């Protein structure tokens, strides 16, 4: 007999990235830096959490960038997944790479772009458009 489908409406919800943690200060060139991405999912066993750099898997980037293991914490019907991205060491090339955290499950996808705060910039000033 086939297992019963989940009656939980949350199972139909796509995963949701809830937090992207970066250092409080812009990273210093040559220092070791880690950032983390957290996502909630009602289907943790079917959810992938991974990082992309310029649209490619980070393993295909420079050798100083690597993903950590996915960590999972269950709370009620939702699970929180967390995956770190490690820069050993941080380089100028990393500053100009577009990193994206992706949470993907059969019920949908959520993405969050990593934005490095430029040196000397005010992070509360989310300035303007393209022209």
Helices and strands as residue ranges (DSSP letters): G 9-12, E 16-21, E 33-41, G 44-46, E 48-53, E 56-57, G 58-60, E 65-67, E 71-75, E 78-87, H 92-95, E 99-105, E 108-113
